[in-house]
Amino acid sequence: MILATLTSSSGTSVTRGERDVGALVATLTECPLGSVCAHVVTTTVAKLLVKCRVLSPLCLGSSDAVNEGVYTRRPTRSSDIEEVSLESRLGRNMILCHYHDIVAPLLLSRSVPHYSFQQNETKEGANTVEENKAKYPCQIDFVNGTGTNNPTLPIDWTHHWRLSLFTFVWLCSLAGSDGGRLASDSTGRLLLASAKAGSLDGAFLGNIANGRSSCKTDVLGALSKLLVRTSSGEKDSGSIAKKAESISSRLSMFMPLVPGISLALISPLFQTNEFSAASDSSMSLSITEARALAAGTLKELLSMLSLSIQSLYGSKKGLINPKPGAKGNVHLSNVKSIYLSAAKD
């Protein structure tokens, strides 16, 4: 329905599009990540961005990526126009709903309350569980036949968190250098504070141990599509430059988030007391599979960002390298200083 509204050419489609997108964003303010409602909203927006070729189908998870293969066919001129129109209308309506500067920062930093019925049942008894289910009916837990969480079902707050992250970076790049940059900087500070508090533990790779390896492949593949300019065999210099500018804008919005993401990825697995014990005695810090996976993920993430920066701003082969004296040099200098600042953090 939302796709039909955003692609309609009727006179009332603009108003209906604002209303429908506004309803989706408003739902996220009422339902916590990990709920069915949040799953419907985050995956709906992500699938629209997959259709626009902004996101990779991998962002939906390995199982859903196959189902979204229809969006990977070779684009035509008419399909390019439709995708640009869809992306523009969706982005405009979400910006009007303040998704990028109010809703998404609260979701990504987990500044809104979140609930776990299983914990409440253990501490306060079964009556509390029933009361919570009546008060928050959208929050449910999916379990398999053994009574444990089902790793094949992505009804998990970490899955919704990652989809919100991708959407936030994309939308900030559309909000302009001023509004998008301000939202990205403030959200980066919130993420860092939340990571220090432990609120983002498992957000990047998920909380299911046997699914983290596939999650790593999916999330890095999705970020590569979003942040790295790959060779597609295009010969139109105007189209290449336009896509390079889009990648550059997304990359500059993502960089302030890197310190918080890095801390959330590493800190839960490397505790300070373990380092102290290892340094005060002959003990050595054990490298578990989870620690190796987290460290490898961070290494690949930083390598991907470095590759993207080099491909965009390389001295001779960079796609964005205006002539001396061009107005774009001021923008590029600002972007490079942002990258250096984020790297130091």
C-alpha positions in Angstrom: 0.0 0.0 0.0 2.8 2.5 0.9 4.5 1.7 -2.4 1.4 2.4 -4.4 0.9 5.6 -2.5 4.4 6.9 -3.1 4.5 5.9 -6.8 1.0 7.2 -7.6 0.7 10.1 -10.0 -2.8 11.2 -8.8 -3.4 14.6 -7.4 -4.0 13.4 -3.9 -1.0 11.1 -3.7 1.2 13.7 -2.1 -1.2 14.2 0.9 -1.8 10.5 1.2 2.0 9.8 1.1 2.6 12.2 3.9 -0.1 10.6 5.9 1.0 7.0 5.4 4.7 7.7 6.1 3.7 9.8 9.1 1.7 6.8 10.4 4.8 4.5 10.0 7.1 6.9 11.9 4.5 7.5 14.6 4.3 3.7 15.1 8.0 3.6 16.0 7.4 6.2 18.7 4.8 3.9 20.3 6.3 0.4 19.9 9.7 -0.6 21.1 12.3 -2.3 19.0 11.8 -6.1 19.1 8.0 -5.8 18.7 5.9 -7.0 15.8 4.9 -3.4 14.9 8.5 -2.3 14.9 9.4 -5.2 12.7 6.7 -4.3 10.1 7.7 -0.7 10.0 11.5 -1.1 9.8 11.4 -3.9 7.2 8.8 -2.0 5.1 11.1 1.1 4.9 14.1 -1.1 4.3 12.4 -3.0 1.4 11.4 0.4 -0.2 15.1 1.4 0.0 16.1 -1.9 -1.5 13.7 -1.3 -4.4 15.4 2.2 -4.8 18.8 0.4 -4.9 19.9 2.4 -1.9 20.2 -0.7 0.3 21.4 -4.2 -0.4 18.9 -7.0 0.1 21.4 -8.4 2.6 20.2 -5.8 5.1 17.0 -7.9 5.5 18.9 -11.0 6.4 20.2 -13.9 4.4 16.8 -15.6 4.2 15.0 -12.6 3.0 17.7 -11.5 0.6 16.8 -14.3 -1.8 13.1 -13.2 -1.8 14.2 -9.6 -2.7 16.2 -10.8 -5.7 13.6 -9.2 -8.0 15.2 -5.8 -7.2 18.6 -6.9 -8.4 17.8 -7.0 -12.1 19.6 -4.6 -14.4 18.0 -1.1 -14.3 16.6 0.7 -17.3 16.3 4.4 -17.9 12.6 4.3 -16.9 13.2 2.3 -13.8 16.0 4.7 -12.8 13.5 7.6 -12.9 10.9 5.7 -10.9 13.5 4.7 -8.3 14.8 8.3 -7.9 11.2 9.6 -7.6 10.3 7.0 -5.0 13.5 7.7 -3.0 12.9 11.4 -3.1 9.2 11.2 -2.0 10.0 8.7 0.8 12.9 10.8 2.0 11.0 14.0 2.0 8.1 12.6 3.9 10.3 11.0 6.6 12.3 14.3 7.0 9.0 16.1 7.5 8.2 13.6 10.3 11.5 14.3 12.0 12.7 10.7 11.7 16.3 11.7 11.3 16.7 14.2 14.1 14.2 13.0 16.7 12.9 9.4 16.2 16.0 7.6 14.9 18.4 9.1 17.5 16.2 7.8 20.3 15.8 4.4 18.7 19.5 3.9 17.9 20.7 5.1 21.3 18.0 3.0 23.0 17.0 6.1 25.0 13.4 4.9 25.1 12.3 2.2 27.6 12.5 -1.4 26.5 10.9 -4.3 28.2 11.7 -8.1 28.6 8.8 -10.2 29.9 11.1 -13.1 30.7 13.1 -11.1 33.1 10.0 -9.6 34.7 8.6 -13.1 35.1 11.7 -14.3 36.9 11.9 -11.4 39.3 8.3 -10.5 39.9 6.2 -13.5 39.1 3.7 -14.6 36.5 1.1 -11.9 37.4 3.6 -9.2 36.3 4.0 -11.0 32.9 0.2 -10.8 32.3 0.0 -7.2 33.3 2.9 -6.3 31.0 1.4 -8.2 28.1 -1.9 -6.3 28.6 0.0 -3.0 28.8 2.4 -3.6 25.9 0.5 -6.1 23.6 2.9 -5.5 20.6 5.9 -7.0 22.4 6.1 -10.8 21.9 8.8 -13.5 22.1 9.1 -16.1 19.3 10.3 -19.5 20.6 10.9 -22.9 18.9 9.8 -26.3 20.1 12.6 -26.5 22.7 11.4 -23.3 24.4 14.4 -21.2 23.3 14.5 -18.2 21.0 14.2 -19.2 17.3 17.3 -17.8 15.5 15.6 -18.1 12.1 13.0 -15.4 12.9 14.4 -11.8 12.8 11.8 -10.5 15.4 14.7 -9.2 17.4 15.5 -5.7 18.5 19.1 -5.9 17.2 17.7 -6.6 13.7 15.4 -3.6 13.9 18.3 -1.5 15.3 20.5 -2.3 12.2 17.7 -1.5 9.8 17.1 1.8 11.6 20.9 2.5 11.4 20.9 2.1 7.6 17.8 4.2 7.2 19.2 6.9 9.4 22.4 7.3 7.5 20.5 7.4 4.2 18.0 10.0 5.4 20.7 12.3 6.9 22.4 12.4 3.6 19.2 13.7 2.1 18.6 16.2 4.8 21.5 18.5 3.7 24.9 19.3 5.0 23.5 21.4 7.9 20.5 19.4 9.2 21.9 16.0 8.4 25.3 16.8 9.9 23.8 18.1 13.1 21.6 15.0 13.5 24.6 12.7 12.8 26.9 14.5 15.3 24.3 14.4 18.1 23.4 10.8 17.4 27.0 9.8 17.4 27.4 11.3 20.9 24.3 9.5 22.0 25.5 6.2 20.6 28.9 6.6 22.4 27.2 7.3 25.7 24.8 4.3 25.3 27.7 2.0 24.3 29.6 3.0 27.5 26.4 2.2 29.5 26.1 -1.2 27.9 22.7 -0.5 26.2 24.0 -1.4 22.8 25.6 -4.8 23.6 25.0 -7.1 20.7 23.3 -4.5 18.6 25.7 -4.8 15.6 26.0 -8.6 15.4 23.0 -9.7 17.3 22.5 -11.6 20.5 22.1 -15.1 19.1 25.6 -16.8 19.2 25.1 -19.2 16.4 23.8 -16.5 14.1 26.5 -13.8 14.5 28.7 -15.1 11.7 26.0 -14.8 9.1 24.8 -11.5 10.6 28.4 -10.2 10.1 28.3 -11.0 6.5 24.9 -9.4 6.0 25.6 -6.2 7.9 29.0 -5.6 6.2 27.5 -6.4 2.8 24.7 -3.9 3.4 27.1 -1.2 4.6 29.3 -1.8 1.6 26.4 -1.2 -0.7 25.5 2.0 1.2 29.0 3.4 1.7 31.3 2.1 -1.0 31.3 3.1 -4.6 31.8 0.0 -6.7 32.6 -0.3 -10.4 29.4 -0.9 -12.4 30.7 -0.4 -15.9 28.9 2.9 -16.4 30.2 5.3 -19.0 28.1 8.3 -18.2 30.4 10.6 -16.3 27.5 12.6 -15.0 25.8 9.6 -13.5 29.1 8.4 -12.0 29.7 11.7 -10.4 26.2 11.9 -9.0 26.4 8.5 -7.4 29.8 9.3 -6.0 28.4 12.5 -4.3 25.6 10.4 -2.8 28.1 7.9 -1.4 30.3 10.7 -0.1 27.4 12.3 1.7 26.3 9.0 3.3 29.9 8.3 4.3 30.3 11.7 6.0 27.0 11.0 8.0 28.2 7.6 9.0 31.6 8.6 10.4 30.4 10.2 13.6 28.6 7.0 14.5 31.8 4.8 14.2 33.2 5.4 17.8 29.9 4.3 19.4 29.5 1.3 17.1 33.1 0.3 17.7 32.7 0.5 21.5 29.4 -1.4 21.4 31.0 -4.1 19.2 34.1 -4.7 21.4 33.4 -3.6 25.0 31.0 -6.4 26.0 33.6 -9.1 25.1 36.7 -7.4 26.5 36.1 -6.5 30.2 38.5 -4.2 32.1 38.9 -6.7 35.0 40.2 -9.4 32.6 42.9 -7.1 31.3 43.9 -6.3 34.8 44.2 -9.9 35.8 46.2 -10.7 32.7 48.6 -7.9 33.3 49.1 -8.6 37.1 49.9 -12.3 36.7 51.1 -14.7 34.1 47.6 -15.2 32.8 46.9 -14.3 29.2 43.6 -13.0 27.8 41.8 -15.9 26.1 40.7 -15.3 22.5 37.3 -16.9 22.2 35.4 -17.3 19.0 33.1 -14.4 19.9 36.0 -12.1 20.6 37.7 -13.1 17.3 34.5 -12.5 15.4 34.0 -9.0 17.0 37.6 -8.0 16.4 37.5 -9.2 12.8 34.2 -7.4 12.2 35.7 -4.1 13.5 38.8 -4.6 11.4 36.8 -5.2 8.2 34.5 -2.3 8.9 37.4 0.1 9.3 39.1 -1.3 6.2 35.9 -0.8 4.2 35.7 2.8 5.4 39.3 3.4 4.4 38.7 1.9 1.0 35.7 4.0 0.4 37.6 7.2 1.4 40.5 6.3 -0.9 38.2 5.5 -3.8 36.3 8.8 -3.4 39.1 11.2 -2.5 42.3 9.5 -3.9 44.8 12.0 -5.2 44.6 10.9 -8.9 42.0 8.1 -9.1 39.4 9.5 -6.7 36.0 10.0 -8.2 35.6 13.3 -6.4 38.6 15.4 -7.2 37.6 18.9 -8.6 40.1 21.2 -10.2 42.0 23.7 -8.0 39.9 26.7 -7.2 36.6 24.9 -7.6 33.9 25.6 -5.0 33.8 21.9 -4.2 37.3 22.0 -2.6 35.8 23.7 0.5 33.3 20.9 0.9 36.0 18.2 0.4 38.3 19.9 2.9 35.5 19.9 5.5 34.7 16.2 4.8 38.3 15.1 5.1 38.6 17.0 8.5 35.5 15.2 9.7 37.0 11.8 8.8 40.2 12.6 10.6 38.3 13.8 13.7 36.2 10.6 13.8 39.3 8.4 13.3 41.0 10.0 16.2 37.9 9.5 18.4 
